[in-house]
Amino acid sequence: MQDFTRYAVYYAPQPGIFADRAAAWLGWDLAGGHAVDDPSLPARPVGQPRRYGFHGTIRAPFRPVVPEADLIAAVDALASNCPAVTCGTLALRDLGGFLALMPTGGQSDLIALADAVVRATDPLRAPLTAEEVARRRPDSLTPRQRALLDRWGYPFVMEEFRFHLTLTDRLSAAERPGVQAAAQAWLGPVLPQPFVIADLCLVAQDAQGRFHLRHRAPLSG
């Protein structure tokens, strides 16, 4: 039995070629809970994202104050009242030096979904410790982001939320073109059109820092 330290609510692709290729790119299968090694892929800087698996954060990781069964019930109840979100597609973007996929269109619906998830899960999380606050580098945050961190446990929520699917660690200017070309060649042909968030994924972090899919809750509202 795994001992999980934190939980989060993610978007993660449903089973299929997009999920398989994304897992291979990062080297970690979130749904299966195992490493993936594809020798056809070139070397790529995915150290930090690998532990988290291919995902889009909706509720950032938190320490729970209730058992996993209660987390699952809460996510199920929320998902039953929220509709699926449809965007145009996903596009490769440079996000502050990190390579990521970001959706085109559907932003207002995405923000509404994320807001609902953050509010519904807030009573389920333990307050941040001083160490957890320091990890968010509060001195680098805007006053609004710091206020959001204090209130919701994460600075990039509500109007600061930007949905993205991280593909790399921070890239240097020299390595960016080659990594971007490799990502486009590997993922471009299988990017979903349209891009649909059809469920909420409850994920959990193990003692080694790796994340595992624990439950999918269909968005059926």
MOBEL-V39387 format. One record per residue. N is the residue number from 1. RES is the residue in three letters. PHI is phi as a letter, one per 40 degrees, with the letter a starting at -180 (NA if undefined). NEAR is the number of other C-alpha atoms within 8 Angstrom. Layout:
BEGIN
n=N res=RES phi=PHI near=NEAR
n=N res=RES phi=PHI near=NEAR
END
This chain:
BEGIN
n=1 res=MET phi=NA near=2
n=2 res=GLN phi=c near=4
n=3 res=ASP phi=b near=6
n=4 res=PHE phi=b near=9
n=5 res=THR phi=c near=9
n=6 res=ARG phi=a near=11
n=7 res=TYR phi=b near=13
n=8 res=ALA phi=a near=13
n=9 res=VAL phi=b near=14
n=10 res=TYR phi=b near=13
n=11 res=TYR phi=c near=12
n=12 res=ALA phi=b near=9
n=13 res=PRO phi=c near=8
n=14 res=GLN phi=c near=5
n=15 res=PRO phi=d near=7
n=16 res=GLY phi=i near=7
n=17 res=ILE phi=c near=7
n=18 res=PHE phi=c near=12
n=19 res=ALA phi=c near=11
n=20 res=ASP phi=c near=10
n=21 res=ARG phi=c near=10
n=22 res=ALA phi=c near=10
n=23 res=ALA phi=c near=14
n=24 res=ALA phi=c near=12
n=25 res=TRP phi=d near=8
n=26 res=LEU phi=c near=12
n=27 res=GLY phi=g near=11
n=28 res=TRP phi=a near=14
n=29 res=ASP phi=c near=14
n=30 res=LEU phi=c near=13
n=31 res=ALA phi=c near=7
n=32 res=GLY phi=c near=7
n=33 res=GLY phi=g near=10
n=34 res=HIS phi=a near=7
n=35 res=ALA phi=c near=7
n=36 res=VAL phi=b near=9
n=37 res=ASP phi=b near=6
n=38 res=ASP phi=b near=7
n=39 res=PRO phi=c near=5
n=40 res=SER phi=c near=4
n=41 res=LEU phi=c near=6
n=42 res=PRO phi=c near=6
n=43 res=ALA phi=c near=4
n=44 res=ARG phi=a near=6
n=45 res=PRO phi=c near=8
n=46 res=VAL phi=b near=10
n=47 res=GLY phi=d near=8
n=48 res=GLN phi=c near=8
n=49 res=PRO phi=d near=13
n=50 res=ARG phi=d near=12
n=51 res=ARG phi=c near=10
n=52 res=TYR phi=c near=11
n=53 res=GLY phi=g near=13
n=54 res=PHE phi=c near=16
n=55 res=HIS phi=a near=11
n=56 res=GLY phi=b near=11
n=57 res=THR phi=c near=12
n=58 res=ILE phi=b near=12
n=59 res=ARG phi=b near=11
n=60 res=ALA phi=c near=8
n=61 res=PRO phi=d near=8
n=62 res=PHE phi=a near=10
n=63 res=ARG phi=c near=9
n=64 res=PRO phi=c near=10
n=65 res=VAL phi=b near=7
n=66 res=VAL phi=b near=7
n=67 res=PRO phi=c near=7
n=68 res=GLU phi=d near=6
n=69 res=ALA phi=d near=6
n=70 res=ASP phi=c near=8
n=71 res=LEU phi=c near=11
n=72 res=ILE phi=c near=10
n=73 res=ALA phi=c near=8
n=74 res=ALA phi=c near=10
n=75 res=VAL phi=c near=12
n=76 res=ASP phi=c near=10
n=77 res=ALA phi=c near=8
n=78 res=LEU phi=c near=11
n=79 res=ALA phi=c near=15
n=80 res=SER phi=c near=12
n=81 res=ASN phi=b near=9
n=82 res=CYS phi=b near=10
n=83 res=PRO phi=c near=10
n=84 res=ALA phi=c near=11
n=85 res=VAL phi=b near=10
n=86 res=THR phi=b near=9
n=87 res=CYS phi=b near=12
n=88 res=GLY phi=c near=11
n=89 res=THR phi=a near=12
n=90 res=LEU phi=b near=12
n=91 res=ALA phi=b near=8
n=92 res=LEU phi=c near=10
n=93 res=ARG phi=b near=8
n=94 res=ASP phi=c near=8
n=95 res=LEU phi=b near=7
n=96 res=GLY phi=g near=5
n=97 res=GLY phi=g near=8
n=98 res=PHE phi=c near=12
n=99 res=LEU phi=c near=15
n=100 res=ALA phi=a near=13
n=101 res=LEU phi=c near=12
n=102 res=MET phi=b near=11
n=103 res=PRO phi=c near=14
n=104 res=THR phi=b near=10
n=105 res=GLY phi=g near=7
n=106 res=GLY phi=g near=11
n=107 res=GLN phi=c near=9
n=108 res=SER phi=c near=6
n=109 res=ASP phi=c near=8
n=110 res=LEU phi=c near=10
n=111 res=ILE phi=c near=11
n=112 res=ALA phi=c near=8
n=113 res=LEU phi=c near=9
n=114 res=ALA phi=c near=13
n=115 res=ASP phi=d near=10
n=116 res=ALA phi=c near=9
n=117 res=VAL phi=c near=12
n=118 res=VAL phi=c near=12
n=119 res=ARG phi=c near=7
n=120 res=ALA phi=c near=9
n=121 res=THR phi=c near=11
n=122 res=ASP phi=d near=8
n=123 res=PRO phi=c near=5
n=124 res=LEU phi=c near=9
n=125 res=ARG phi=b near=10
n=126 res=ALA phi=c near=8
n=127 res=PRO phi=d near=5
n=128 res=LEU phi=c near=8
n=129 res=THR phi=c near=6
n=130 res=ALA phi=d near=6
n=131 res=GLU phi=c near=7
n=132 res=GLU phi=c near=8
n=133 res=VAL phi=c near=11
n=134 res=ALA phi=c near=8
n=135 res=ARG phi=c near=7
n=136 res=ARG phi=c near=6
n=137 res=ARG phi=f near=8
n=138 res=PRO phi=d near=9
n=139 res=ASP phi=c near=4
n=140 res=SER phi=c near=5
n=141 res=LEU phi=c near=10
n=142 res=THR phi=c near=6
n=143 res=PRO phi=d near=6
n=144 res=ARG phi=c near=7
n=145 res=GLN phi=c near=11
n=146 res=ARG phi=c near=11
n=147 res=ALA phi=c near=9
n=148 res=LEU phi=c near=13
n=149 res=LEU phi=d near=12
n=150 res=ASP phi=c near=9
n=151 res=ARG phi=c near=6
n=152 res=TRP phi=b near=10
n=153 res=GLY phi=g near=10
n=154 res=TYR phi=a near=9
n=155 res=PRO phi=c near=13
n=156 res=PHE phi=b near=11
n=157 res=VAL phi=b near=12
n=158 res=MET phi=f near=8
n=159 res=GLU phi=c near=6
n=160 res=GLU phi=c near=8
n=161 res=PHE phi=c near=9
n=162 res=ARG phi=b near=5
n=163 res=PHE phi=c near=10
n=164 res=HIS phi=a near=10
n=165 res=LEU phi=b near=11
n=166 res=THR phi=c near=12
n=167 res=LEU phi=b near=13
n=168 res=THR phi=a near=14
n=169 res=ASP phi=c near=11
n=170 res=ARG phi=c near=9
n=171 res=LEU phi=b near=11
n=172 res=SER phi=c near=7
n=173 res=ALA phi=c near=6
n=174 res=ALA phi=c near=5
n=175 res=GLU phi=c near=8
n=176 res=ARG phi=d near=9
n=177 res=PRO phi=d near=8
n=178 res=GLY phi=c near=7
n=179 res=VAL phi=c near=9
n=180 res=GLN phi=c near=10
n=181 res=ALA phi=c near=8
n=182 res=ALA phi=c near=9
n=183 res=ALA phi=c near=9
n=184 res=GLN phi=c near=10
n=185 res=ALA phi=c near=8
n=186 res=TRP phi=c near=8
n=187 res=LEU phi=b near=11
n=188 res=GLY phi=d near=8
n=189 res=PRO phi=c near=7
n=190 res=VAL phi=b near=7
n=191 res=LEU phi=c near=10
n=192 res=PRO phi=c near=9
n=193 res=GLN phi=b near=7
n=194 res=PRO phi=c near=8
n=195 res=PHE phi=c near=12
n=196 res=VAL phi=b near=9
n=197 res=ILE phi=c near=9
n=198 res=ALA phi=b near=9
n=199 res=ASP phi=a near=11
n=200 res=LEU phi=b near=14
n=201 res=CYS phi=b near=13
n=202 res=LEU phi=c near=16
n=203 res=VAL phi=b near=13
n=204 res=ALA phi=b near=13
n=205 res=GLN phi=b near=13
n=206 res=ASP phi=c near=13
n=207 res=ALA phi=c near=8
n=208 res=GLN phi=c near=5
n=209 res=GLY phi=g near=8
n=210 res=ARG phi=c near=11
n=211 res=PHE phi=b near=13
n=212 res=HIS phi=b near=12
n=213 res=LEU phi=c near=13
n=214 res=ARG phi=b near=9
n=215 res=HIS phi=a near=8
n=216 res=ARG phi=b near=9
n=217 res=ALA phi=b near=12
n=218 res=PRO phi=c near=10
n=219 res=LEU phi=c near=13
n=220 res=SER phi=b near=9
n=221 res=GLY phi=c near=8
END
